């Protein structure tokens, strides 16, 4: 049985898995993402070495949260990673001992969901990864769409609020500043500042420090029924739905697949997103509405997709 290795490199974590040809993850590792360019490369090399010591893999697929050039050799820019004009493919292949395929993480995720997940059989799919930021991947006409220079699908950085919140990309008002894990935590911190008594559970989960509130704390509190946490999800989900409506107007996909860490909250996020989508959709009632679905592969979509792209190439 041919095995390949998929690695999903995000702003906070490096997830790696050995995957079989049917998309099943045989073994998985997770590490924190270092803050330096060299450190991030080193961690990737370490997880490859560890997994290859136990499994015979034929190729490595690397999905990264950044702008990958058209040759798929270089990460030109990564808002949440320390890479600028970084020849990641060459460096990792030099350590791996097997061929390495570099891909944007959302591209890898949409491919995983089309091949093995929620979008099987669909030809027009938009994947929206809601994590530290927002990444989007496109399958159009049954093919992965990368654009002329390899950088299509960066919808997280289209401007939704002129002069809005500062973004890690250097601009202001980007969609991901209002519909992401970062945005969810920001909403919760604002709730604590505005009405500490009403947001007491959020503060308790964060050990009494508003600055320490994370998306995971908000998700836990919302699942417990905490009203302040639920309102945070309503705000973020509404922004998510508005963005999906805009993408539907441009791309007219059959479905949206929502993945990433924040999507693990399920209907807490997708409920308000679907409502806002239907309110904002141009021509609603006179067109087919794209389905909005959770990623079937969950947070493994990126590494599964990356491994399949590596195997096929």
Secondary structure, 3 states (H helix, E strand, C coil): CCEEEEEEECCCEEEEEEEECCCCEEEEEEEECCCCHHHHHHHHHHHHHHHHCCCCEEEEEEEECCEECCCCCCEEECCCCCCEEECHHHHHHHHHCCEEEEEEHHHHHHHHHHHHCCCCCCCCEEEEEECCCEEEEEEECCEEECCCCCCCCCHHHCECCCCCCECCCCCECEHHHCCCHHHHHHHHHHHHHHCCCCCHHHHHHCCCCHHHCCHHHHHHHHHCCCHHHHHHHHHHHHHHHHHHHHHHHHHCCCEEEEECHHHHHCHHHHHHHHHHHHHHCCCCCCCCCCEEEECCCHHHHHHHHHHHHHHHC
